[in-house]
Amino acid sequence: MTPRYACYLLALGFIGSATPAPAQDTDYRVVLHGFGSWAYGNTTWNNHYLTGRPEGDFRHVSMAINAAASVHEKVTVHAQAEMQDDDDGRRVTLSYVFAEYKLSDRISFRIGQVKHPFGLYTEVFTVGTLRPFLDLPQGLYGPVGFAGQAYRGVGITGRAEAGSWTVSYDVYGGGVDLEKAAMAELFYVGEPVSNEFEVESTRNVLGGRVVFDTPVRGLSFGASSYTGTLNEEAGNRRSVVAGQLAYRSNRFTLETEVAYQNQVRDEVVTGGYVQMAYRLTPEWQVALQYDYLKNTFFGIDPAAAPSLQHHKEGAVAVSYWVSRALVLKAEFHRVSGNRLALPEPEQFVIDLAAGGLRTTTNLVQFGGQFSF
């Protein structure tokens, strides 16, 4: 175990075993949760996608530890760290850490590195038992630049009822960091290609989300948006807007989201997905998914490799739910385009020069996800 791992685990252990200071006038309570995943993936041709590699890959393991400590009658401190082990090595990330001051159900204040209120899933990125597929739809939640797991700053959140309707809202300001798959843009601008993710930082961010729960049980819709300035020399403005619709019952789930991003004089991105899941029995579930992504980069000629600008994917999954806390999933994905499904950089250059870059990728995945 590396010192970095030890520091994170020690911090989490401290949170879980802490006792209240004598001056506190309320009981100190800690709630601890964990979310884990393992998956095997195999792809066709030379392309890599999600857990899949042409030779097959069984090394994708992740675990997140989530703690919430009530340190005062109105104050709760939240923290989550995630540990991942895959073909890129081992790494630990701090998903979020923030304090929340709750005045009432209608209004709470947050400060720190806060869960990003964007769309349906940004606040539960790592919880595999809350979705029908091993991974979230990549056309919106992949490394494409729409949303990160957290913002750094201050925010207001709340929930209010209006007759048979309920509205949830978030307003925030600060900065957002997220990861983007950079190979396509590097190729287009003539730089050496790499499969490393680009960390994109946006400062002076103002954003919000509003979600309406309708009188129809399980039906909700909403919108998210934020805007800010790229934290780089050019300082281009970056704006993102998205819409969401979901219907969830005990047996059937239908979800769809669309998003649009504009980085001035840099790129325009549109993406989205539709996803359906149905419980055949309490244990067996089937799911279908279609997602897409379209990139338009400013000032480049895509003729040399037009497939780097888009991603289209259809997927089917069969799941066996051992319990609400443990699920096994088997999936087949068919991907068109190379925005996210690509060979290693060296092989990409060879394939492109030989006219042999495969623009269609098949992926078979199997894995298990659990939570407590």
Residue pairs with C-beta under 8 A, 6 or more apart in sequence:
1 9
2 90
4 92
5 83
5 90
5 92
8 81
8 83
8 92
8 94
11 81
12 65
12 67
12 79
12 81
15 30
15 32
15 67
15 69
15 79
16 30
16 32
16 67
18 28
18 30
18 69
19 28
20 27
20 28
24 71
24 72
25 73
26 70
26 72
26 73
27 70
28 69
28 70
28 71
29 69
29 70
30 67
30 68
30 69
30 70
31 67
31 68
31 69
32 65
32 66
32 67
33 65
33 66
33 67
33 371
33 372
34 63
34 64
34 65
34 66
34 371
34 372
35 63
35 64
35 66
35 126
35 127
35 128
35 129
35 369
35 370
35 371
36 61
36 62
36 63
36 64
36 128
36 369
36 370
36 371
37 60
37 61
37 62
37 63
37 126
37 128
37 134
37 367
37 368
37 369
37 370
38 60
38 61
38 367
38 368
39 50
39 51
39 60
39 134
39 365
39 366
39 367
39 368
40 51
40 56
40 57
40 58
40 60
40 365
40 366
40 367
41 49
41 50
41 51
41 52
41 53
41 56
41 57
41 60
41 363
41 364
41 365
42 52
42 53
42 54
42 55
42 56
42 57
42 363
42 364
43 49
43 52
43 53
43 54
43 341
43 361
43 362
43 363
43 364
44 54
44 358
44 360
44 361
44 362
44 363
45 54
45 343
45 358
45 361
46 54
46 343
46 344
46 347
46 351
46 358
47 54
47 335
47 338
47 341
47 342
47 343
47 358
47 361
48 54
48 195
48 341
48 342
48 343
48 344
49 333
49 335
49 340
49 341
49 361
49 363
50 134
50 135
50 138
50 333
50 363
50 365
51 57
51 60
51 86
51 134
51 365
51 367
52 361
52 363
52 364
52 365
53 87
57 86
57 87
59 85
59 86
59 87
60 84
60 85
60 86
60 87
60 367
61 84
61 85
61 86
62 82
62 83
62 84
62 85
62 126
63 82
63 83
64 80
64 81
64 82
64 83
64 95
64 126
65 80
65 81
65 82
66 78
66 79
66 80
67 78
67 79
67 80
68 76
68 77
68 78
68 79
69 76
69 77
70 76
71 77
74 101
74 102
74 103
75 99
75 100
75 101
75 102
76 99
76 100
76 102
77 97
77 98
77 99
77 100
78 96
78 97
78 98
78 99
78 100
78 115
79 94
79 96
79 97
80 94
80 95
80 96
80 97
80 126
81 92
81 93
81 94
81 95
82 92
82 93
82 95
82 126
83 90
83 91
83 92
84 90
84 91
84 92
84 93
94 113
95 115
95 125
95 126
95 149
95 150
96 112
96 113
96 114
96 115
96 149
96 150
97 112
97 113
98 110
98 111
98 112
98 113
98 114
98 115
99 110
99 111
99 112
100 108
100 109
100 110
101 108
101 109
101 110
102 108
103 109
104 158
105 158
105 159
105 160
106 158
106 159
106 160
107 156
107 157
107 158
108 156
108 157
108 158
109 154
109 155
109 156
110 154
110 155
110 156
110 157
110 172
111 153
111 154
111 155
112 152
113 150
113 151
113 152
114 150
114 151
114 152
114 153
114 155
114 172
115 122
115 123
115 149
115 150
116 122
116 123
116 147
116 148
116 149
116 150
116 151
116 176
117 123
117 155
117 157
117 170
117 172
117 207
117 208
117 209
117 224
118 146
118 147
118 207
118 209
118 224
118 226
118 240
118 242
119 140
119 141
119 146
119 147
119 209
119 224
119 242
119 244
119 257
119 259
120 244
120 246
120 255
120 257
121 130
121 131
121 136
121 141
122 141
122 147
122 148
122 149
124 130
125 136
125 141
125 149
127 371
128 134
128 327
128 369
128 370
128 371
129 324
129 325
129 326
129 327
129 369
129 370
129 371
132 253
132 275
132 277
132 285
132 287
132 289
132 317
132 319
132 329
133 275
133 287
133 289
133 315
133 317
133 329
133 331
134 317
134 329
134 331
134 365
134 367
134 369
136 142
137 257
137 273
137 275
137 289
137 291
137 313
138 144
138 291
138 293
138 311
138 313
138 340
139 271
139 272
139 273
139 291
139 292
139 293
139 311
139 313
140 146
140 147
140 242
140 257
140 258
140 259
140 271
140 272
140 273
140 291
140 293
141 147
142 181
142 293
142 340
143 178
143 179
143 180
143 181
143 197
143 340
144 180
144 181
144 269
144 271
144 293
144 295
144 339
144 340
145 178
145 180
145 200
145 261
145 263
145 269
146 178
146 240
146 242
146 259
146 261
146 269
146 271
147 176
147 178
147 224
147 240
147 242
147 259
148 176
148 177
148 178
148 179
149 178
150 176
151 172
151 174
151 175
151 176
151 205
151 207
152 174
152 175
152 176
152 177
153 172
153 173
153 174
153 175
153 205
154 172
154 173
154 174
155 170
155 171
155 172
155 173
155 174
156 170
156 171
156 172
157 168
157 169
157 170
157 171
158 168
158 169
159 166
159 167
159 168
159 169
160 166
160 167
160 169
161 167
164 215
165 212
165 213
165 214
165 215
166 212
166 213
167 210
167 211
167 212
167 213
168 209
168 210
168 211
168 213
168 222
169 208
169 209
169 210
169 211
170 208
170 209
170 210
171 207
171 208
172 205
172 206
172 207
172 208
172 226
173 205
173 206
173 207
174 205
175 201
175 202
175 203
175 204
175 205
175 228
175 231
176 201
176 202
176 205
176 207
176 226
176 228
177 199
177 200
177 201
177 202
178 199
178 200
179 197
179 198
179 199
179 200
180 197
180 198
180 200
181 195
181 197
181 198
181 339
181 340
182 194
182 196
182 197
182 198
183 193
183 194
183 195
183 308
183 342
183 345
183 348
184 295
184 297
184 305
184 308
184 309
184 338
184 339
185 198
185 267
185 297
186 192
186 193
186 194
187 193
187 304
187 305
187 308
187 348
188 297
188 300
188 301
188 302
188 305
188 308
189 300
192 345
193 345
193 348
193 349
194 345
195 342
195 344
195 345
200 230
201 230
201 231
201 232
202 228
202 229
202 230
202 231
202 238
203 228
203 229
203 230
203 231
204 228
204 229
205 226
205 227
205 228
206 226
206 227
206 228
207 224
207 225
207 226
207 227
207 228
208 224
208 225
208 226
209 222
209 223
209 224
209 225
210 222
210 223
211 220
211 221
211 222
211 244
212 220
212 221
212 222
213 219
213 220
214 220
214 221
216 247
217 249
218 246
218 247
218 248
218 249
219 246
219 247
220 244
220 245
220 246
220 247
221 243
221 244
221 245
221 246
222 243
222 244
223 241
223 242
223 243
223 244
224 240
224 241
224 242
224 243
224 244
225 239
225 240
225 241
225 242
226 239
226 240
227 237
227 238
227 239
227 240
228 237
228 238
229 235
229 236
229 237
229 238
230 236
230 237
230 238
230 263
230 266
234 265
234 266
236 263
236 264
236 265
236 266
237 263
237 264
238 261
238 262
238 263
238 264
238 266
239 261
239 262
240 259
240 260
240 261
240 262
241 259
241 260
242 257
242 258
242 259
242 260
243 257
243 258
243 259
244 255
244 256
244 257
245 255
245 256
245 257
246 253
246 254
246 255
246 256
247 253
247 254
247 255
248 254
248 255
250 279
251 278
251 279
252 276
252 277
252 278
252 279
253 275
253 276
253 277
253 278
254 274
254 275
254 276
255 273
255 274
255 275
255 276
256 272
256 273
256 274
256 275
257 272
257 273
258 270
258 271
258 272
259 269
259 270
259 271
259 272
260 268
260 269
260 270
261 267
261 268
261 269
261 270
262 268
265 298
265 299
266 297
266 298
267 295
267 296
267 297
267 298
268 295
268 296
268 298
269 293
269 294
269 295
269 296
270 293
270 294
271 291
271 292
271 293
271 294
272 291
272 292
273 289
273 290
273 291
273 292
274 289
274 290
274 291
275 287
275 288
275 289
275 290
275 291
276 287
276 288
276 289
277 285
277 286
277 287
277 288
278 285
278 286
278 287
279 285
280 286
282 321
283 320
283 321
283 322
284 318
284 319
284 320
284 321
285 317
285 318
285 319
285 320
285 321
286 316
286 317
286 318
286 319
287 316
287 317
287 318
287 319
288 314
288 315
288 316
289 313
289 314
289 315
289 316
289 317
290 312
290 313
290 314
290 315
291 311
291 312
291 313
292 310
292 311
292 312
292 313
293 310
293 311
293 312
293 337
293 339
293 340
294 309
294 310
294 311
295 308
295 309
295 310
295 339
296 309
297 309
302 308
302 309
304 352
305 338
305 352
305 357
307 337
307 338
307 339
307 357
307 359
308 337
308 338
308 339
309 337
309 339
310 336
310 337
310 339
311 335
311 336
311 337
311 338
311 339
311 340
311 341
312 335
312 336
312 337
313 333
313 334
313 335
313 336
314 333
314 334
315 331
315 332
315 333
315 334
316 331
316 332
317 329
317 330
317 331
318 329
318 330
318 331
319 327
319 328
319 329
319 330
320 327
320 328
321 327
322 328
325 370
325 371
325 372
326 368
326 369
326 370
327 368
327 369
327 370
328 366
328 367
328 368
329 365
329 366
329 367
329 368
329 369
330 365
330 366
331 363
331 364
331 365
331 366
332 362
332 363
332 364
332 365
333 361
333 362
333 363
333 364
333 365
334 360
334 361
334 362
334 363
335 341
335 360
335 361
335 362
335 363
336 359
336 360
337 359
338 357
338 359
341 361
341 363
342 348
343 351
343 357
348 357
350 356
351 357
351 358
